[in-house]
Amino acid sequence: MQNKTSMSQTEQILSQLPGDVLGRLRNADQSWKALQEGTTPVPLVVKETQELLGSVDWDIVICGGTLGILLGAALQRQGWRVALIERGILRGREQEWNISRKELEVFLELELLTAAELKQAIATEYNPGRVSFFGGSDIWVRDVLNIGVDPVFLLDTLKSKFLDAGGQLFENTAFEGAAVHPNGVRIDAAGGLTTRLLIDAMGHFSPIVKQARQGEPPEGVCLVVGSCAGGFPNNDTGDLIVSFTPIQTQCQYFWEAFPARDGRTTYLFTYLDAHPQRPSLEFFVEEYLRLLPEYQDVELSQIDFKRVLFGFFPSYKNSPIRMPWNRILPVGDSSGGQSPVSFGGFGSMVRHLNRLTQGIDDALKCDALSQNALAQLQPYQPNIAVTWMFQRAMSVGINQQLAPNQINELLTGVFQAMAQLGDDVLCPFLQDIVQFSGLSKTLLLTSLTKPGLVIPVIPQVGLTTLLDWMVHYINLGIYSGLYPVAQLIKEPLKTFPPKTQYYYHRWLNAWCYGSGNDY
Ligand SMILES: Cc1cc2nc3c(=O)[nH]c(=O)nc-3n(C[C@H](O)[C@H](O)[C@H](O)COP(=O)(O)OP(=O)(O)OC[C@H]3O[C@@H](n4cnc5c(N)ncnc54)[C@H](O)[C@@H]3O)c2cc1C
């Protein structure tokens, strides 16, 4: 038994929590280390064959249940034959997912939840939320990411609806491999399942995605550690993004805090690359525990930890991933469809739920299941691509020398400009929806009023990132213009063959979502 005084704060606190949290943290660290060192094994789980399948039992098999069940319930409701395989038990995590209220309306639109069920799924709601950076002043916003959804209730309700509508769930069943045939996919699970379409919802570390990416290193990583705990001073407000320290350990630390059902959720998160010298998750948990008292104005000994949370989210410039096979579609975290500055994968899935349900329905109806046809369902979105520059501007290279407050000062300047321009600019941005007009106005205002903040960003992010960004920025402008124009041909196109219509609707979706017109 280790002497208590020689134990780190992390060891002391985590060892008192149920469920071997310390062991899980160290396991996660092994995966993080493997990613940093490029030693993550590349599995061979998907193969192709030219043989025809004798029969195809399912229209859709979804692998991975956490966000997979959202889509599973929606597609089963459309009348498709859907099976879902989940390697564990399909159950939501204890910790709430934060999202904005308006985004949840899709559950009503798709008739996945009744108004009463949606109400019950909302565990917490708070207002207002704060944005604040070291040395700057506080900005307050309302109704942004201020709803805490109870994943246990949500997933349980969707699971019942899915089963009631005739969906089949295989729990404790892991995806191990698949063969793509010309007329379907055979999945090695539950004695062999055959399907027209395989949906990969197995998260960032999906074996299918690992094979498709072939060990390609991520350009960015968002690392998050935190807890849900009691014992804090009363505080009904939240923090959307806050920093109160200068750069340290070649990282800028950001914080998030929300009132939660079991007390208060607080997260420390940072953006970095996967350089081998980057610290471990355990180091960041220790940093979190060191700084939490200052952040929340409370003694560590007063905090009653209910659960400690952590994760790392790799992001790839080559996103969303294009699968090299027919009949396989990634959704949720596996698709890499969300922005590199976000760890709101639930929010991102909910935002795209209607579009994906409709798109998959169309694809199945007209048999548009080729690699290219399915890639249209996870299209390039310039408004996500432009956020790569923000990821860069909020992170520090392992050997880069930056002024200690460079990131804080830049963010203070940019957010002040956004606040000055109003909620129409600030709120979508905080919900991960970048729009051309809002972005242009912000950049113009910041460059004109505070050129001293903008110029140092150029050497920080590098010329390649900047040029890349310009291309995406121009595309964002083009997409914003194309969307309203392309809608004009909606009516005449109704006479065209289904496949042509399929592509047209996917492009329309790409221009809409890719320019933030869905907001
Ligand atoms: C600390 C923390 C806080 C977060 N807070 C928020 C938030 O407030 N709001 C928000 O929107 N998002 C938040 N997120 C992100 C959100 O939790 C994820 O984006 C979401 O869980 C992604 O879901 P997924 O189903 O795509 O992947 P995962 O959550 O990784 O789930 C993958 C599923 O696939 C299953 N699976 C994996 N491999 C196999 C296999 N071989 N066979 C069968 N099944 C398999 C797993 O068991 C799991 O059910 C947070 C994440 C963390 C770590």
The ligand as an SDF file (V2000), in Angstrom:
LIG
                    3D

 53 58  0  0  0  0  0  0  0  0999 V2000
  -15.3850   14.5480  -20.5190 C   0  0  0  0  0  0  0  0  0  0  0  0
  -16.2780   14.6600  -21.7100 C   0  0  0  0  0  0  0  0  0  0  0  0
  -17.2900   15.5980  -21.7440 C   0  0  0  0  0  0  0  0  0  0  0  0
  -18.1200   15.7240  -22.8580 C   0  0  0  0  0  0  0  0  0  0  0  0
  -19.1270   16.6440  -22.8420 N   0  0  0  0  0  0  0  0  0  0  0  0
  -19.9510   16.7900  -23.9120 C   0  0  0  0  0  0  0  0  0  0  0  0
  -21.0110   17.7310  -23.9140 C   0  0  0  0  0  0  0  0  0  0  0  0
  -21.2550   18.4200  -22.9160 O   0  0  0  0  0  0  0  0  0  0  0  0
  -21.7850   17.8660  -25.0370 N   0  0  0  0  0  0  0  0  0  0  0  0
  -21.5650   17.1190  -26.1400 C   0  0  0  0  0  0  0  0  0  0  0  0
  -22.2580   17.3020  -27.1350 O   0  0  0  0  0  0  0  0  0  0  0  0
  -20.5740   16.1990  -26.1650 N   0  0  0  0  0  0  0  0  0  0  0  0
  -19.7500   16.0230  -25.0840 C   0  0  0  0  0  0  0  0  0  0  0  0
  -18.7510   15.0900  -25.0940 N   0  0  0  0  0  0  0  0  0  0  0  0
  -18.5210   14.3300  -26.3300 C   0  0  0  0  0  0  0  0  0  0  0  0
  -19.4930   13.1890  -26.4630 C   0  0  0  0  0  0  0  0  0  0  0  0
  -19.5300   12.4320  -25.2850 O   0  0  0  0  0  0  0  0  0  0  0  0
  -19.0370   12.3130  -27.6270 C   0  0  0  0  0  0  0  0  0  0  0  0
  -18.9210   13.1290  -28.7600 O   0  0  0  0  0  0  0  0  0  0  0  0
  -20.0250   11.1970  -27.8950 C   0  0  0  0  0  0  0  0  0  0  0  0
  -20.0420   10.3060  -26.8340 O   0  0  0  0  0  0  0  0  0  0  0  0
  -19.6180   10.4600  -29.1540 C   0  0  0  0  0  0  0  0  0  0  0  0
  -20.4560    9.3850  -29.3390 O   0  0  0  0  0  0  0  0  0  0  0  0
  -20.1210    8.2260  -30.3810 P   0  0  0  0  0  0  0  0  0  0  0  0
  -21.2470    7.2800  -30.2460 O   0  0  0  0  0  0  0  0  0  0  0  0
  -19.8160    8.7960  -31.7040 O   0  0  0  0  0  0  0  0  0  0  0  0
  -18.7650    7.6170  -29.8410 O   0  0  0  0  0  0  0  0  0  0  0  0
  -18.4730    6.9650  -28.4260 P   0  0  0  0  0  0  0  0  0  0  0  0
  -19.0310    7.7620  -27.3110 O   0  0  0  0  0  0  0  0  0  0  0  0
  -17.0140    6.6820  -28.4300 O   0  0  0  0  0  0  0  0  0  0  0  0
  -19.2810    5.6220  -28.4580 O   0  0  0  0  0  0  0  0  0  0  0  0
  -18.9300    4.5720  -29.3030 C   0  0  0  0  0  0  0  0  0  0  0  0
  -19.8780    3.4470  -29.0350 C   0  0  0  0  0  0  0  0  0  0  0  0
  -19.4810    2.3560  -29.8410 O   0  0  0  0  0  0  0  0  0  0  0  0
  -19.3050    1.2140  -29.0370 C   0  0  0  0  0  0  0  0  0  0  0  0
  -18.2400    0.4120  -29.6480 N   0  0  0  0  0  0  0  0  0  0  0  0
  -16.9390    0.7200  -29.7570 C   0  0  0  0  0  0  0  0  0  0  0  0
  -16.2690   -0.2450  -30.3800 N   0  0  0  0  0  0  0  0  0  0  0  0
  -17.1810   -1.1940  -30.6860 C   0  0  0  0  0  0  0  0  0  0  0  0
  -17.1030   -2.4490  -31.3440 C   0  0  0  0  0  0  0  0  0  0  0  0
  -15.9510   -2.9420  -31.8010 N   0  0  0  0  0  0  0  0  0  0  0  0
  -18.2610   -3.1570  -31.5200 N   0  0  0  0  0  0  0  0  0  0  0  0
  -19.4460   -2.6650  -31.0580 C   0  0  0  0  0  0  0  0  0  0  0  0
  -19.5580   -1.4990  -30.4180 N   0  0  0  0  0  0  0  0  0  0  0  0
  -18.4380   -0.7750  -30.2380 C   0  0  0  0  0  0  0  0  0  0  0  0
  -18.9550    1.7410  -27.6620 C   0  0  0  0  0  0  0  0  0  0  0  0
  -19.2240    0.8060  -26.6490 O   0  0  0  0  0  0  0  0  0  0  0  0
  -19.8450    2.9710  -27.5920 C   0  0  0  0  0  0  0  0  0  0  0  0
  -21.1500    2.6680  -27.1930 O   0  0  0  0  0  0  0  0  0  0  0  0
  -17.9130   14.9140  -23.9740 C   0  0  0  0  0  0  0  0  0  0  0  0
  -16.9120   13.9450  -23.9460 C   0  0  0  0  0  0  0  0  0  0  0  0
  -16.0980   13.8030  -22.8170 C   0  0  0  0  0  0  0  0  0  0  0  0
  -15.0270   12.7480  -22.7870 C   0  0  0  0  0  0  0  0  0  0  0  0
  1  2  1  0
  2  3  1  0
  2 52  2  0
  3  4  2  0
  4  5  1  0
  4 50  1  0
  5  6  2  0
  6  7  1  0
  6 13  1  0
  7  8  2  0
  7  9  1  0
  9 10  1  0
 10 11  2  0
 10 12  1  0
 12 13  2  0
 13 14  1  0
 14 15  1  0
 14 50  1  0
 15 16  1  0
 16 17  1  0
 16 18  1  0
 18 19  1  0
 18 20  1  0
 20 21  1  0
 20 22  1  0
 22 23  1  0
 23 24  1  0
 24 25  2  0
 24 26  1  0
 24 27  1  0
 27 28  1  0
 28 29  2  0
 28 30  1  0
 28 31  1  0
 31 32  1  0
 32 33  1  0
 33 34  1  0
 33 48  1  0
 34 35  1  0
 35 36  1  0
 35 46  1  0
 36 37  1  0
 36 45  1  0
 37 38  2  0
 38 39  1  0
 39 40  1  0
 39 45  2  0
 40 41  1  0
 40 42  2  0
 42 43  1  0
 43 44  2  0
 44 45  1  0
 46 47  1  0
 46 48  1  0
 48 49  1  0
 50 51  2  0
 51 52  1  0
 52 53  1  0
M  END
$$$$
